[in-house]
Every structure is written in structure tokens, then in C-alpha cells.
């Protein structure tokens, strides 16, 4: 079973999908319509780029004492759900569920070999 399908099968997952770093291609499953999924894809790309930039700035400011890059994942928790991104895969998880640890463990396991660098 494909990772996105496996994520969507976890109780508490609203939707999951993959996005392209160039921002115009995406796939998804779950409780999003096409426009919401497209917006999620764009948001994930933009946030991923921002997180990479911030990690590089931390590396420069720390002068080698603290390394924040390369970045492979990020997470944002809102009032209703949490967005988890590892590599090029996103997952929306309801905060009321207990699925977050399961989701992150599966994503980290399945995407461990993915490159850390952004692909433009």
C-alpha cells in the first residue's frame, strides 16, 4: 500500500498527500477538495522553503557550533489539526486524536532515505 493511503487509514488523519517542490503537482487522499489540496500543496512548498532558509540562517549565526540543516521535516499545530511534513509528503492530523506519534513514526520510517535538499 502506498504511504499516502497508509496514512489516510490511520484514525484521526484528515488527509495526506505528496507535493512537488516546484509547487504545481500534487496528489492527495482524504477529506480535502481539489482546491484545498492545491492550497495545501502550495503552503507545504512555501513553508518548506522558509524552514530551509531559517535553518541555513541558524547555521550561519552559530558559526559551526549548532547545525540546524539539512531540514527533512516540519510540523505546525493549529487549533483543530496539525500539519506534518516529511520530505515531500504532508499529513493533516486532528488534534483530538492520538494519531500524531503514529503518523510521524510511519512518515520518518518510510521517508528516511529521501534527499534533504530541495529539488527545484
C-alpha positions in Angstrom: 0.0 0.0 0.0 1.2 3.5 -0.9 2.3 5.7 2.0 -0.4 8.3 1.5 -3.1 5.5 1.6 -1.5 4.1 4.8 -1.5 7.5 6.4 -5.2 8.1 5.5 -6.1 4.7 7.0 -4.9 5.9 10.5 -7.9 7.1 12.6 -7.6 10.8 13.1 -5.9 11.6 9.8 -7.9 14.2 7.9 -5.9 13.9 4.6 -2.5 13.1 3.3 -0.7 13.7 0.0 2.5 14.4 -1.9 3.6 17.7 -3.3 6.3 18.7 -5.8 8.9 21.2 -4.7 8.1 23.2 -7.8 4.6 23.6 -6.5 2.4 22.7 -9.4 1.9 19.0 -9.0 0.3 17.1 -6.1 -1.7 14.0 -5.2 -3.8 13.5 -2.1 -6.4 11.3 -0.4 -8.8 12.2 2.4 -11.1 14.9 3.4 -10.0 17.8 1.2 -11.5 19.0 -2.0 -9.3 19.7 -5.1 -8.8 23.4 -4.3 -8.0 22.7 -0.6 -5.5 20.1 -1.6 -3.9 22.5 -4.1 -3.6 25.2 -1.4 -2.2 22.6 1.0 0.5 21.7 -1.6 1.4 25.4 -2.2 1.5 26.0 1.6 3.7 23.0 2.1 6.2 24.1 -0.6 6.4 27.6 0.7 6.8 26.6 4.3 9.4 24.0 3.4 11.4 26.7 1.6 11.1 29.0 4.5 12.2 26.4 7.0 15.2 25.6 4.9 16.2 29.2 4.8 15.8 29.6 8.5 17.9 26.6 9.2 20.6 27.9 7.0 20.5 31.2 8.8 20.9 29.4 12.2 23.9 27.5 10.8 25.5 30.8 9.7 24.8 32.6 13.0 26.0 29.7 15.1 29.3 29.6 13.2 29.5 25.8 13.2 28.6 25.3 16.9 25.0 24.4 16.1 23.7 22.7 13.0 20.0 23.1 12.0 20.3 21.9 8.4 19.6 19.9 6.4 16.0 20.0 7.3 13.9 17.0 6.4 10.7 17.6 8.3 8.5 20.3 10.0 5.2 20.4 11.8 2.7 23.2 12.6 -0.1 22.8 15.2 -3.3 24.8 14.8 -6.4 24.8 16.9 -8.1 21.9 15.1 -5.4 19.9 13.4 -1.6 19.6 13.0 0.2 19.6 9.6 3.1 17.2 9.4 5.6 17.3 6.5 8.4 14.9 6.0 10.3 15.2 2.7 7.6 15.8 0.1 4.7 14.2 2.0 2.1 16.1 4.0 -0.4 14.8 6.5 -3.2 16.6 8.3 -4.0 15.1 11.8 -6.9 16.0 14.1 -5.6 17.3 17.4 -8.3 15.5 19.3 -6.9 12.1 18.0 -3.9 10.2 19.4 -2.5 9.6 15.9 0.4 12.1 15.8 3.1 9.8 17.1 1.9 7.0 14.8 1.8 9.3 11.8 5.3 10.8 12.4 6.8 7.3 13.1 5.4 6.0 9.8 6.5 9.0 7.8 10.0 9.0 9.2 10.4 5.3 8.6 9.1 5.3 5.1 10.8 8.5 4.0 14.2 8.0 5.8 16.1 7.7 2.5 14.6 10.8 0.8 17.1 13.6 0.0 17.3 16.5 2.4 17.9 19.1 -0.4 15.1 20.9 -2.1 14.5 19.9 -5.7 13.5 22.9 -7.8 
